[in-house]
């Protein structure tokens, strides 16, 4: 009896408030469906965004990998070229064969002739042997020529026109003139070496000579 009274009372309250008994249940169902739809849409947008970000990262990684491959290939090519240049230099320096009686220093072969000839005749003799009068371009080469020459003075490939020049066209970067020599006198030639191992200059008369090839 009391349960029936309570039920009637609940229905009366709902009626008085203007809310049908089954309307609130329907609204709750619709609200839940809307929330579910919104959640699914948000999840879908999130997945699409993550996919786009992933594609961008993959593209960046692919581009960086391609750049790295190109850089590696260029480095390999440069390394190969350097190795080839080193090999050529090594062959030139260590593998050069000098004729019998000639002495190798660095990349060249040298020979001192003990006959006596004028400067121009000495040069012609060197050229006939595929060489030329020696050019001295460093302290080390100067010391080598000094020891090779030993006693007396020999013609070298140094001559003067308006300035002093080497026959092979190389720059006169270092000089080893004896005191009082190397002055601007046209038509003179250089020889090596005096008792102090220095260069001297003189006009064309007979001396021994040193060839370089």
The 8 nearest C-alpha neighbors of each residue, nearest first, counted from 0:
[[1, 3, 2, 4, 5, 6, 7, 8],
 [0, 2, 4, 3, 5, 6, 7, 8],
 [3, 1, 5, 4, 0, 6, 7, 8],
 [4, 2, 6, 0, 5, 1, 7, 8],
 [3, 5, 1, 7, 2, 6, 8, 0],
 [6, 4, 8, 2, 3, 7, 9, 1],
 [7, 5, 3, 9, 8, 4, 2, 10],
 [6, 8, 10, 4, 5, 9, 11, 3],
 [7, 9, 5, 11, 6, 10, 4, 12],
 [10, 8, 12, 6, 11, 7, 5, 13],
 [9, 11, 7, 13, 12, 8, 14, 6],
 [12, 10, 14, 8, 9, 13, 15, 7],
 [11, 13, 9, 15, 14, 10, 8, 16],
 [14, 12, 10, 16, 18, 11, 15, 17],
 [13, 15, 11, 17, 12, 16, 18, 10],
 [14, 16, 12, 17, 13, 11, 18, 10],
 [17, 15, 13, 14, 18, 12, 11, 19],
 [16, 18, 14, 15, 13, 19, 12, 20],
 [19, 17, 13, 16, 14, 20, 22, 23],
 [20, 18, 22, 21, 13, 17, 14, 23],
 [19, 21, 22, 18, 13, 23, 10, 24],
 [20, 22, 24, 19, 23, 25, 18, 26],
 [23, 21, 25, 19, 24, 20, 26, 18],
 [24, 22, 26, 25, 21, 27, 20, 19],
 [23, 25, 27, 22, 21, 26, 28, 20],
 [26, 24, 28, 22, 23, 27, 29, 21],
 [27, 25, 23, 29, 28, 24, 30, 22],
 [26, 28, 30, 24, 25, 29, 31, 23],
 [27, 29, 25, 31, 26, 30, 32, 24],
 [30, 28, 32, 26, 31, 27, 33, 25],
 [31, 29, 33, 27, 32, 28, 26, 34],
 [30, 32, 34, 28, 29, 33, 27, 35],
 [33, 31, 35, 29, 30, 34, 36, 28],
 [34, 32, 36, 30, 35, 31, 37, 29],
 [35, 33, 31, 37, 32, 36, 38, 30],
 [34, 36, 32, 38, 33, 37, 31, 39],
 [37, 35, 33, 39, 38, 34, 32, 40],
 [38, 36, 40, 34, 39, 35, 33, 41],
 [39, 37, 35, 41, 36, 40, 34, 42],
 [38, 40, 42, 36, 41, 37, 43, 35],
 [41, 39, 43, 37, 42, 38, 36, 44],
 [40, 42, 44, 38, 43, 39, 45, 37],
 [41, 43, 45, 39, 40, 44, 38, 46],
 [42, 44, 40, 46, 45, 41, 39, 47],
 [45, 43, 47, 41, 42, 46, 48, 40],
 [44, 46, 42, 48, 43, 47, 41, 49],
 [45, 47, 49, 43, 48, 44, 50, 42],
 [48, 46, 50, 44, 49, 45, 43, 51],
 [49, 47, 45, 51, 50, 46, 44, 52],
 [48, 50, 46, 52, 47, 51, 53, 45],
 [49, 51, 53, 47, 48, 52, 46, 54],
 [52, 50, 54, 48, 53, 49, 47, 55],
 [51, 53, 55, 49, 54, 50, 48, 56],
 [52, 54, 50, 56, 51, 55, 49, 57],
 [55, 53, 57, 51, 52, 56, 58, 50],
 [54, 56, 52, 58, 53, 57, 59, 51],
 [57, 55, 59, 53, 58, 54, 60, 52],
 [56, 58, 54, 60, 55, 59, 61, 53],
 [59, 57, 61, 55, 56, 60, 54, 62],
 [60, 58, 56, 62, 61, 57, 63, 55],
 [59, 61, 63, 57, 62, 58, 64, 56],
 [60, 62, 58, 64, 59, 63, 57, 65],
 [61, 63, 65, 59, 64, 60, 58, 66],
 [64, 62, 66, 60, 65, 61, 59, 67],
 [63, 65, 67, 61, 62, 66, 60, 68],
 [64, 66, 68, 62, 67, 63, 61, 69],
 [67, 65, 63, 69, 68, 64, 70, 62],
 [66, 68, 64, 70, 65, 69, 71, 63],
 [67, 69, 65, 71, 66, 70, 72, 64],
 [70, 68, 72, 66, 67, 71, 73, 65],
 [71, 69, 67, 73, 72, 68, 66, 74],
 [72, 70, 74, 68, 69, 73, 67, 75],
 [71, 73, 69, 75, 70, 74, 68, 76],
 [74, 72, 76, 70, 75, 71, 77, 69],
 [73, 75, 77, 71, 76, 72, 78, 70],
 [74, 76, 78, 72, 73, 77, 79, 71],
 [75, 77, 73, 79, 74, 78, 80, 72],
 [78, 76, 74, 80, 79, 75, 73, 81],
 [77, 79, 75, 81, 80, 76, 74, 82],
 [78, 80, 76, 82, 77, 81, 75, 83],
 [79, 81, 83, 77, 78, 82, 76, 84],
 [82, 80, 84, 78, 83, 79, 85, 77],
 [83, 81, 85, 79, 80, 84, 86, 78],
 [82, 84, 86, 80, 81, 85, 87, 79],
 [83, 85, 81, 87, 86, 82, 88, 80],
 [86, 84, 82, 88, 83, 87, 89, 81],
 [87, 85, 89, 83, 84, 88, 90, 82],
 [86, 88, 90, 84, 89, 85, 91, 83],
 [87, 89, 91, 85, 90, 86, 92, 84],
 [90, 88, 86, 92, 91, 87, 93, 85],
 [91, 89, 94, 87, 88, 93, 92, 86],
 [90, 92, 88, 89, 95, 94, 93, 87],
 [93, 91, 106, 89, 90, 94, 88, 95],
 [94, 92, 90, 89, 95, 91, 106, 88],
 [93, 95, 90, 91, 92, 96, 89, 106],
 [96, 94, 91, 93, 92, 97, 90, 106],
 [95, 97, 94, 98, 103, 108, 93, 99],
 [96, 98, 108, 101, 95, 99, 103, 102],
 [99, 97, 101, 100, 96, 108, 102, 103],
 [100, 98, 101, 97, 102, 96, 110, 108],
 [99, 101, 98, 102, 110, 97, 109, 111],
 [102, 100, 110, 109, 99, 98, 97, 108],
 [103, 101, 109, 108, 110, 104, 100, 97],
 [104, 102, 108, 107, 109, 97, 105, 101],
 [103, 105, 107, 106, 108, 102, 109, 143],
 [106, 104, 107, 92, 103, 108, 93, 140],
 [105, 107, 92, 104, 91, 108, 103, 95],
 [108, 106, 212, 104, 103, 105, 211, 109],
 [107, 109, 103, 212, 102, 211, 97, 101],
 [110, 108, 211, 102, 101, 210, 103, 212],
 [109, 111, 101, 210, 209, 112, 102, 211],
 [112, 110, 209, 208, 113, 210, 148, 109],
 [113, 111, 208, 114, 207, 209, 110, 210],
 [112, 114, 207, 111, 115, 208, 206, 153],
 [113, 115, 207, 112, 116, 206, 208, 205],
 [116, 114, 206, 207, 205, 113, 117, 208],
 [115, 117, 205, 206, 121, 120, 207, 118],
 [116, 118, 205, 204, 120, 119, 203, 121],
 [117, 119, 121, 120, 203, 154, 122, 116],
 [118, 120, 122, 121, 117, 123, 203, 116],
 [121, 119, 123, 117, 122, 118, 116, 124],
 [122, 120, 118, 124, 119, 123, 116, 117],
 [121, 123, 125, 119, 124, 120, 132, 131],
 [122, 124, 126, 120, 125, 121, 127, 119],
 [123, 125, 127, 121, 122, 126, 120, 128],
 [126, 124, 131, 130, 122, 128, 127, 123],
 [125, 127, 130, 129, 123, 128, 131, 124],
 [126, 128, 124, 125, 129, 123, 130, 122],
 [127, 129, 126, 125, 130, 124, 131, 212],
 [130, 128, 126, 127, 125, 212, 131, 211],
 [129, 131, 212, 126, 125, 211, 128, 210],
 [132, 130, 125, 126, 210, 211, 122, 133],
 [131, 133, 156, 210, 155, 122, 209, 211],
 [132, 134, 211, 156, 155, 210, 209, 131],
 [135, 133, 156, 165, 136, 155, 132, 157],
 [136, 134, 141, 140, 137, 133, 144, 138],
 [135, 137, 134, 173, 140, 172, 171, 138],
 [138, 136, 140, 139, 135, 141, 173, 172],
 [137, 139, 141, 140, 142, 136, 173, 135],
 [140, 138, 142, 137, 141, 143, 136, 144],
 [139, 141, 143, 137, 142, 138, 135, 144],
 [140, 142, 138, 144, 139, 143, 135, 145],
 [141, 143, 145, 139, 140, 144, 138, 146],
 [142, 144, 140, 146, 141, 145, 147, 139],
 [145, 143, 147, 141, 146, 142, 148, 140],
 [144, 146, 142, 148, 143, 147, 196, 141],
 [147, 145, 149, 143, 148, 144, 142, 141],
 [148, 146, 144, 145, 149, 143, 111, 110],
 [147, 149, 145, 146, 144, 150, 111, 153],
 [148, 150, 146, 147, 145, 151, 192, 152],
 [151, 149, 148, 152, 194, 192, 193, 146],
 [152, 150, 153, 149, 193, 192, 148, 194],
 [151, 153, 192, 191, 190, 193, 207, 150],
 [154, 152, 208, 207, 190, 191, 206, 209],
 [153, 155, 208, 190, 207, 118, 209, 206],
 [156, 154, 133, 190, 132, 157, 189, 209],
 [157, 155, 132, 133, 166, 134, 165, 158],
 [156, 158, 165, 189, 155, 164, 188, 166],
 [159, 157, 188, 164, 163, 189, 187, 156],
 [158, 160, 163, 162, 185, 187, 186, 164],
 [159, 161, 185, 162, 186, 163, 158, 164],
 [160, 162, 159, 185, 163, 183, 184, 164],
 [163, 161, 160, 159, 164, 183, 185, 158],
 [162, 164, 159, 158, 160, 157, 161, 165],
 [165, 163, 158, 157, 159, 162, 166, 171],
 [164, 166, 157, 168, 167, 156, 169, 134],
 [165, 167, 156, 168, 164, 157, 134, 132],
 [168, 166, 165, 169, 134, 156, 131, 164],
 [167, 169, 165, 166, 170, 164, 171, 134],
 [170, 168, 167, 165, 171, 166, 164, 134],
 [171, 169, 172, 168, 165, 164, 136, 173],
 [170, 172, 173, 169, 164, 165, 174, 136],
 [173, 171, 170, 136, 174, 137, 169, 135],
 [174, 172, 171, 136, 137, 175, 138, 135],
 [175, 173, 176, 172, 171, 198, 136, 135],
 [174, 176, 197, 198, 177, 173, 141, 196],
 [177, 175, 198, 197, 180, 174, 181, 199],
 [176, 178, 197, 198, 180, 199, 179, 175],
 [177, 179, 180, 176, 181, 197, 199, 198],
 [178, 180, 177, 181, 182, 176, 199, 200],
 [181, 179, 182, 177, 178, 199, 176, 200],
 [180, 182, 176, 200, 183, 179, 199, 177],
 [181, 183, 180, 184, 179, 200, 185, 163],
 [184, 182, 185, 181, 162, 161, 159, 163],
 [183, 185, 182, 187, 186, 159, 181, 160],
 [186, 184, 160, 187, 159, 183, 161, 162],
 [187, 185, 159, 160, 184, 202, 188, 158],
 [186, 188, 202, 201, 185, 159, 158, 184],
 [189, 187, 158, 200, 201, 157, 202, 159],
 [190, 188, 200, 157, 199, 155, 158, 154],
 [189, 191, 154, 155, 153, 199, 198, 152],
 [192, 190, 198, 152, 153, 193, 197, 199],
 [191, 193, 196, 152, 197, 198, 145, 190],
 [192, 194, 196, 197, 195, 191, 152, 198],
 [195, 193, 196, 192, 197, 150, 151, 152],
 [194, 196, 193, 197, 192, 177, 198, 145],
 [197, 195, 192, 193, 194, 145, 198, 191],
 [198, 196, 177, 192, 176, 193, 175, 195],
 [199, 197, 176, 191, 192, 177, 190, 175],
 [198, 200, 190, 189, 180, 177, 176, 191],
 [201, 199, 189, 188, 190, 180, 187, 181],
 [202, 200, 187, 188, 203, 189, 199, 190],
 [201, 203, 187, 188, 204, 186, 200, 118],
 [202, 204, 117, 118, 201, 187, 205, 188],
 [203, 205, 117, 202, 206, 118, 116, 201],
 [204, 206, 117, 116, 115, 203, 207, 118],
 [207, 205, 115, 116, 153, 117, 154, 208],
 [206, 208, 153, 115, 113, 114, 112, 154],
 [209, 207, 153, 154, 112, 111, 121, 206],
 [208, 210, 111, 110, 132, 133, 155, 112],
 [211, 209, 132, 133, 131, 110, 125, 109],
 [210, 212, 109, 133, 130, 131, 108, 132],
 [211, 130, 108, 107, 131, 109, 129, 210]]
